[in-house]
Each structure stands twice: as structure tokens, then as C-alpha cells.
Amino acid sequence: MTYLDHTHLTGVDYAAFEQLLAAQHDSRPYPDSDWQLVLSETEQTARHWASTLAIFRPGAFNTAPQDHEVYVQVYFDERGRALPDRPDQPIPDSPLGTELTEHLPGWSIQP
């Protein structure tokens, strides 16, 4: 699978993701959208969603996948709001973290 970087998404895309996930969660028909919910996985505690991951692909509901199609992986908070995640951006190094890892053999500042 090839995933689309989130920098190419707009607020309209995130709103569509939230509507599609809410429709699935509430067992309602999917709204018309330029996206299709492919799969979602939700971890729950006894009282609420803990975290949700969903995969979307471009195209209306029940359209056939295309060759070399690009998908979008989106995380949601416990209220069902899409998180604007930028997975390919480097994590900035902190001076404190760099200094600490120099004194800890086998440790790295990178996750």
C-alpha cells in the first residue's frame, strides 16, 4: 500500500474522514464523499474510545480500487476528531536530549 502524506490534505478532507467514521460508529449510511472508509480499528476502554486508526482511499463508496491506488492513514482522538498528523516530518532534536544521550551508551535521540 502507498500512503498519501497528510500535507496534501485539507480541512474538507478531515471533515469527510470524521463524518465517515461517525457514520460507521453509529451504524448509519455513509454520507456522500470523495473518500471511502476502507478499514478502521478502535481501542476502547470501558467508558470511551481510547484511540482509533482508519484507512481511507479516494473515490465514492463502492467504487472499484484502481491500480497503484494511494491510501490515507488517519488517527482519531477519543471524541472522533481526525488528528492532522504529519508522519514523514523529522522530529527536531532537543539540546537536552542530545546531551543526555551522549552520556548514555547505546541510547539515541531518535525514536
N, CA and C atoms as an extended XYZ file, in Angstrom:
333
Properties=species:S:1:pos:R:3:atomname:S:1:resname:S:1:resid:I:1 pbc="F F F"
N         0.828       -1.178        0.000 N   MET     1
C         0.000        0.000        0.000 CA  MET     1
C         0.875        1.245        0.000 C   MET     1
N         0.461        2.243       -0.729 N   THR     2
C         1.136        3.532       -0.735 CA  THR     2
C         0.253        4.516        0.022 C   THR     2
N         0.870        5.247        0.962 N   TYR     3
C         0.111        6.198        1.768 CA  TYR     3
C         0.411        7.629        1.356 C   TYR     3
N        -0.619        8.451        1.321 N   LEU     4
C        -0.517        9.856        0.988 CA  LEU     4
C        -0.046       10.626        2.211 C   LEU     4
N         0.904       11.517        2.015 N   ASP     5
C         1.376       12.376        3.094 CA  ASP     5
C         0.258       13.352        3.468 C   ASP     5
N         0.088       13.616        4.721 N   HIS     6
C        -1.006       14.464        5.207 CA  HIS     6
C        -0.884       15.918        4.775 C   HIS     6
N         0.274       16.347        4.295 N   THR     7
C         0.412       17.730        3.845 CA  THR     7
C        -0.459       18.001        2.626 C   THR     7
N        -0.903       16.955        1.934 N   HIS     8
C        -1.754       17.116        0.753 CA  HIS     8
C        -3.243       17.188        1.107 C   HIS     8
N        -3.582       17.036        2.372 N   LEU     9
C        -4.982       17.027        2.801 CA  LEU     9
C        -5.433       18.421        3.219 C   LEU     9
N        -6.743       18.650        3.131 N   THR    10
C        -7.325       19.935        3.525 CA  THR    10
C        -8.302       19.715        4.677 C   THR    10
N        -8.838       20.808        5.193 N   GLY    11
C        -9.858       20.721        6.237 CA  GLY    11
C       -11.094       19.983        5.756 C   GLY    11
N       -11.418       20.111        4.482 N   VAL    12
C       -12.570       19.403        3.904 CA  VAL    12
C       -12.339       17.889        3.954 C   VAL    12
N       -11.101       17.466        3.684 N   ASP    13
C       -10.782       16.041        3.751 CA  ASP    13
C       -10.948       15.513        5.175 C   ASP    13
N       -10.416       16.267        6.147 N   TYR    14
C       -10.535       15.833        7.541 CA  TYR    14
C       -11.995       15.776        7.993 C   TYR    14
N       -12.801       16.733        7.552 N   ALA    15
C       -14.232       16.712        7.895 CA  ALA    15
C       -14.901       15.476        7.300 C   ALA    15
N       -14.539       15.113        6.079 N   ALA    16
C       -15.101       13.908        5.453 CA  ALA    16
C       -14.689       12.661        6.225 C   ALA    16
N       -13.431       12.599        6.656 N   PHE    17
C       -12.971       11.441        7.431 CA  PHE    17
C       -13.782       11.299        8.717 C   PHE    17
N       -14.001       12.413        9.407 N   GLU    18
C       -14.763       12.386       10.658 CA  GLU    18
C       -16.203       11.944       10.424 C   GLU    18
N       -16.828       12.436        9.345 N   GLN    19
C       -18.218       12.054        9.039 CA  GLN    19
C       -18.320       10.565        8.695 C   GLN    19
N       -17.372       10.064        7.925 N   LEU    20
C       -17.399        8.646        7.551 CA  LEU    20
C       -17.198        7.749        8.776 C   LEU    20
N       -16.261        8.114        9.633 N   LEU    21
C       -16.025        7.303       10.829 CA  LEU    21
C       -17.224        7.361       11.767 C   LEU    21
N       -17.837        8.543       11.935 N   ALA    22
C       -19.019        8.671       12.801 CA  ALA    22
C       -20.175        7.840       12.253 C   ALA    22
N       -20.365        7.836       10.939 N   ALA    23
C       -21.440        7.037       10.337 CA  ALA    23
C       -21.211        5.555       10.605 C   ALA    23
N       -19.964        5.117       10.481 N   GLN    24
C       -19.675        3.706       10.770 CA  GLN    24
C       -19.913        3.404       12.249 C   GLN    24
N       -19.441        4.274       13.116 N   HIS    25
C       -19.573        4.067       14.564 CA  HIS    25
C       -21.040        4.014       14.990 C   HIS    25
N       -21.894        4.861       14.377 N   ASP    26
C       -23.308        4.925       14.737 CA  ASP    26
C       -24.187        4.019       13.885 C   ASP    26
N       -23.572        3.210       13.022 N   SER    27
C       -24.300        2.295       12.118 CA  SER    27
C       -25.308        3.036       11.246 C   SER    27
N       -24.882        4.193       10.710 N   ARG    28
C       -25.703        4.976        9.797 CA  ARG    28
C       -25.166        4.802        8.384 C   ARG    28
N       -25.965        5.113        7.374 N   PRO    29
C       -25.448        5.074        5.993 CA  PRO    29
C       -24.313        6.086        5.823 C   PRO    29
N       -23.360        5.741        4.989 N   TYR    30
C       -22.243        6.647        4.743 CA  TYR    30
C       -22.720        7.877        3.972 C   TYR    30
N       -22.240        9.055        4.326 N   PRO    31
C       -22.595       10.260        3.564 CA  PRO    31
C       -21.859       10.257        2.220 C   PRO    31
N       -22.368       11.047        1.270 N   ASP    32
C       -21.656       11.204        0.004 CA  ASP    32
C       -20.310       11.842        0.296 C   ASP    32
N       -19.267       11.306       -0.317 N   SER    33
C       -17.932       11.795       -0.033 CA  SER    33
C       -17.003       11.473       -1.191 C   SER    33
N       -15.916       12.210       -1.258 N   ASP    34
C       -14.860       11.912       -2.222 CA  ASP    34
C       -13.893       10.877       -1.673 C   ASP    34
N       -14.178       10.360       -0.479 N   TRP    35
C       -13.340        9.361        0.178 CA  TRP    35
C       -14.168        8.140        0.547 C   TRP    35
N       -13.496        7.022        0.662 N   GLN    36
C       -14.143        5.789        1.104 CA  GLN    36
C       -13.389        5.242        2.309 C   GLN    36
N       -14.117        4.893        3.350 N   LEU    37
C       -13.517        4.276        4.530 CA  LEU    37
C       -13.228        2.821        4.203 C   LEU    37
N       -11.970        2.438        4.248 N   VAL    38
C       -11.571        1.076        3.897 CA  VAL    38
C       -11.578        0.185        5.132 C   VAL    38
N       -10.997        0.692        6.214 N   LEU    39
C       -10.955       -0.094        7.436 CA  LEU    39
C       -10.691        0.810        8.615 C   LEU    39
N       -11.179        0.405        9.780 N   SER    40
C       -10.889        1.165       10.996 CA  SER    40
C       -10.675        0.191       12.135 C   SER    40
N        -9.870        0.632       13.077 N   GLU    41
C        -9.573       -0.181       14.253 CA  GLU    41
C        -9.634        0.738       15.458 C   GLU    41
N       -10.446        0.382       16.429 N   THR    42
C       -10.628        1.228       17.615 CA  THR    42
C       -10.280        0.450       18.870 C   THR    42
N        -9.457        1.058       19.701 N   GLU    43
C        -9.203        0.520       21.028 CA  GLU    43
C       -10.136        1.254       21.973 C   GLU    43
N       -10.803        0.522       22.846 N   GLN    44
C       -11.748        1.150       23.759 CA  GLN    44
C       -11.431        0.791       25.196 C   GLN    44
N       -11.748        1.739       26.070 N   THR    45
C       -11.749        1.432       27.489 CA  THR    45
C       -13.210        1.167       27.841 C   THR    45
N       -13.501        0.964       29.075 N   ALA    46
C       -14.880        0.673       29.474 CA  ALA    46
C       -15.820        1.844       29.188 C   ALA    46
N       -15.297        3.066       29.123 N   ARG    47
C       -16.172        4.235       29.017 CA  ARG    47
C       -16.096        4.993       27.694 C   ARG    47
N       -14.979        4.918       26.963 N   HIS    48
C       -14.860        5.713       25.744 CA  HIS    48
C       -13.802        5.144       24.810 C   HIS    48
N       -13.734        5.715       23.599 N   TRP    49
C       -12.682        5.346       22.663 CA  TRP    49
C       -11.345        5.748       23.255 C   TRP    49
N       -10.370        4.880       23.157 N   ALA    50
C        -9.030        5.243       23.588 CA  ALA    50
C        -8.247        5.796       22.400 C   ALA    50
N        -8.336        5.124       21.269 N   SER    51
C        -7.698        5.622       20.055 CA  SER    51
C        -8.289        4.878       18.870 C   SER    51
N        -8.272        5.523       17.723 N   THR    52
C        -8.811        4.933       16.511 CA  THR    52
C        -7.856        5.203       15.365 C   THR    52
N        -7.653        4.194       14.555 N   LEU    53
C        -6.887        4.311       13.327 CA  LEU    53
C        -7.819        3.944       12.185 C   LEU    53
N        -7.844        4.732       11.127 N   ALA    54
C        -8.681        4.431        9.967 CA  ALA    54
C        -7.875        4.625        8.693 C   ALA    54
N        -8.216        3.847        7.686 N   ILE    55
C        -7.585        3.962        6.376 CA  ILE    55
C        -8.667        4.320        5.368 C   ILE    55
N        -8.384        5.340        4.579 N   PHE    56
C        -9.317        5.834        3.569 CA  PHE    56
C        -8.648        5.767        2.203 C   PHE    56
N        -9.480        5.702        1.164 N   ARG    57
C        -8.963        5.802       -0.194 CA  ARG    57
C        -9.842        6.765       -0.969 C   ARG    57
N        -9.273        7.419       -1.981 N   PRO    58
C       -10.079        8.337       -2.778 CA  PRO    58
C       -11.151        7.576       -3.550 C   PRO    58
N       -12.281        8.214       -3.742 N   GLY    59
C       -13.363        7.603       -4.511 CA  GLY    59
C       -14.614        7.451       -3.683 C   GLY    59
N       -15.745        7.501       -4.345 N   ALA    60
C       -17.033        7.353       -3.674 CA  ALA    60
C       -17.210        5.917       -3.183 C   ALA    60
N       -18.163        5.746       -2.260 N   PHE    61
C       -18.455        4.437       -1.695 CA  PHE    61
C       -18.784        3.433       -2.791 C   PHE    61
N       -18.253        2.234       -2.686 N   ASN    62
C       -18.456        1.110       -3.615 CA  ASN    62
C       -17.836        1.317       -4.992 C   ASN    62
N       -16.890        2.238       -5.142 N   THR    63
C       -16.160        2.303       -6.398 CA  THR    63
C       -15.005        1.312       -6.333 C   THR    63
N       -14.664        0.750       -7.461 N   ALA    64
C       -13.602       -0.263       -7.503 CA  ALA    64
C       -12.239        0.393       -7.305 C   ALA    64
N       -11.332       -0.279       -6.580 N   PRO    65
C        -9.985        0.272       -6.419 CA  PRO    65
C        -9.261        0.329       -7.761 C   PRO    65
N        -8.385        1.316       -7.896 N   GLN    66
C        -7.568        1.469       -9.094 CA  GLN    66
C        -6.196        0.841       -8.852 C   GLN    66
N        -5.473        0.527       -9.927 N   ASP    67
C        -4.093        0.058       -9.790 CA  ASP    67
C        -3.245        1.173       -9.188 C   ASP    67
N        -2.336        0.815       -8.318 N   HIS    68
C        -1.420        1.767       -7.681 CA  HIS    68
C        -2.171        2.872       -6.949 C   HIS    68
N        -3.214        2.508       -6.278 N   GLU    69
C        -4.018        3.498       -5.559 CA  GLU    69
C        -3.288        3.960       -4.296 C   GLU    69
N        -3.532        5.196       -3.934 N   VAL    70
C        -2.923        5.790       -2.751 CA  VAL    70
C        -3.971        5.831       -1.639 C   VAL    70
N        -3.557        5.483       -0.436 N   TYR    71
C        -4.440        5.467        0.725 CA  TYR    71
C        -3.985        6.525        1.716 C   TYR    71
N        -4.868        6.845        2.660 N   VAL    72
C        -4.540        7.790        3.720 CA  VAL    72
C        -4.790        7.095        5.058 C   VAL    72
N        -3.801        7.151        5.927 N   GLN    73
C        -3.921        6.585        7.270 CA  GLN    73
C        -4.125        7.743        8.234 C   GLN    73
N        -5.233        7.705        8.998 N   VAL    74
C        -5.592        8.819        9.876 CA  VAL    74
C        -5.866        8.292       11.284 C   VAL    74
N        -5.338        8.977       12.266 N   TYR    75
C        -5.634        8.681       13.666 CA  TYR    75
C        -6.701        9.645       14.149 C   TYR    75
N        -7.516        9.192       15.091 N   PHE    76
C        -8.597        9.996       15.661 CA  PHE    76
C        -8.455       10.033       17.169 C   PHE    76
N        -8.881       11.148       17.768 N   ASP    77
C        -8.868       11.234       19.223 CA  ASP    77
C       -10.101       10.538       19.792 C   ASP    77
N       -10.246       10.576       21.102 N   GLU    78
C       -11.346        9.856       21.762 CA  GLU    78
C       -12.717       10.438       21.433 C   GLU    78
N       -12.776       11.643       20.890 N   ARG    79
C       -14.065       12.241       20.505 CA  ARG    79
C       -14.382       12.043       19.026 C   ARG    79
N       -13.521       11.309       18.323 N   GLY    80
C       -13.762       11.054       16.908 CA  GLY    80
C       -13.278       12.151       15.985 C   GLY    80
N       -12.411       13.035       16.476 N   ARG    81
C       -11.858       14.091       15.636 CA  ARG    81
C       -10.568       13.605       14.984 C   ARG    81
N       -10.444       13.840       13.673 N   ALA    82
C        -9.243       13.446       12.946 CA  ALA    82
C        -8.054       14.264       13.429 C   ALA    82
N        -6.937       13.586       13.616 N   LEU    83
C        -5.724       14.257       14.066 CA  LEU    83
C        -4.851       14.577       12.852 C   LEU    83
N        -4.513       15.844       12.644 N   PRO    84
C        -3.705       16.219       11.480 CA  PRO    84
C        -2.246       15.844       11.678 C   PRO    84
N        -1.939       14.631       11.401 N   ASP    85
C        -0.646       14.029       11.645 CA  ASP    85
C         0.235       14.209       10.411 C   ASP    85
N         1.481       14.488       10.610 N   ARG    86
C         2.435       14.628        9.511 CA  ARG    86
C         3.518       13.561        9.691 C   ARG    86
N         3.269       12.331        9.205 N   PRO    87
C         4.149       11.213        9.537 CA  PRO    87
C         5.563       11.283        9.000 C   PRO    87
N         5.821       12.022        7.931 N   ASP    88
C         7.139       11.996        7.324 CA  ASP    88
C         8.042       13.150        7.728 C   ASP    88
N         7.579       14.014        8.627 N   GLN    89
C         8.426       15.124        9.045 CA  GLN    89
C         9.417       14.666       10.104 C   GLN    89
N        10.665       15.142       10.032 N   PRO    90
C        11.645       14.751       11.050 CA  PRO    90
C        11.305       15.361       12.402 C   PRO    90
N        11.672       14.659       13.430 N   ILE    91
C        11.457       15.144       14.792 CA  ILE    91
C        12.641       16.033       15.159 C   ILE    91
N        12.394       17.269       15.605 N   PRO    92
C        13.523       18.147       15.940 CA  PRO    92
C        14.293       17.616       17.144 C   PRO    92
N        15.605       17.742       17.079 N   ASP    93
C        16.452       17.326       18.198 CA  ASP    93
C        16.451       18.420       19.248 C   ASP    93
N        16.390       18.003       20.500 N   SER    94
C        16.472       18.991       21.577 CA  SER    94
C        17.898       18.983       22.118 C   SER    94
N        18.415       20.135       22.509 N   PRO    95
C        19.769       20.183       23.057 CA  PRO    95
C        19.925       19.295       24.298 C   PRO    95
N        18.916       19.288       25.165 N   LEU    96
C        18.988       18.463       26.369 CA  LEU    96
C        19.027       16.976       26.002 C   LEU    96
N        18.173       16.569       25.075 N   GLY    97
C        18.159       15.166       24.658 CA  GLY    97
C        19.469       14.736       24.045 C   GLY    97
N        20.047       15.598       23.228 N   THR    98
C        21.343       15.293       22.605 CA  THR    98
C        22.422       15.139       23.663 C   THR    98
N        22.433       16.051       24.615 N   GLU    99
C        23.449       15.994       25.670 CA  GLU    99
C        23.291       14.749       26.535 C   GLU    99
N        22.062       14.413       26.887 N   LEU   100
C        21.836       13.223       27.710 CA  LEU   100
C        22.261       11.943       26.995 C   LEU   100
N        21.922       11.817       25.723 N   THR   101
C        22.251       10.573       25.009 CA  THR   101
C        23.755       10.406       24.807 C   THR   101
N        24.521       11.519       24.819 N   GLU   102
C        25.975       11.410       24.723 CA  GLU   102
C        26.565       10.711       25.947 C   GLU   102
N        25.861       10.749       27.075 N   HIS   103
C        26.353       10.153       28.318 CA  HIS   103
C        25.740        8.787       28.613 C   HIS   103
N        24.847        8.311       27.757 N   LEU   104
C        24.194        7.027       27.976 CA  LEU   104
C        24.556        6.071       26.833 C   LEU   104
N        25.481        5.138       27.057 N   PRO   105
C        25.895        4.239       25.985 CA  PRO   105
C        24.733        3.440       25.417 C   PRO   105
N        24.638        3.384       24.108 N   GLY   106
C        23.576        2.611       23.452 CA  GLY   106
C        22.281        3.371       23.261 C   GLY   106
N        22.172        4.581       23.762 N   TRP   107
C        20.946        5.363       23.620 CA  TRP   107
C        21.063        6.279       22.412 C   TRP   107
N        19.917        6.640       21.866 N   SER   108
C        19.871        7.540       20.724 CA  SER   108
C        18.771        8.554       20.945 C   SER   108
N        18.939        9.732       20.350 N   ILE   109
C        17.881       10.745       20.461 CA  ILE   109
C        16.722       10.431       19.533 C   ILE   109
N        16.955        9.638       18.500 N   GLN   110
C        15.901        9.284       17.547 CA  GLN   110
C        15.021        8.174       18.131 C   GLN   110
N        13.709        8.263       17.915 N   PRO   111
C        12.833        7.209       18.462 CA  PRO   111
C        13.036        5.883       17.750 C   PRO   111
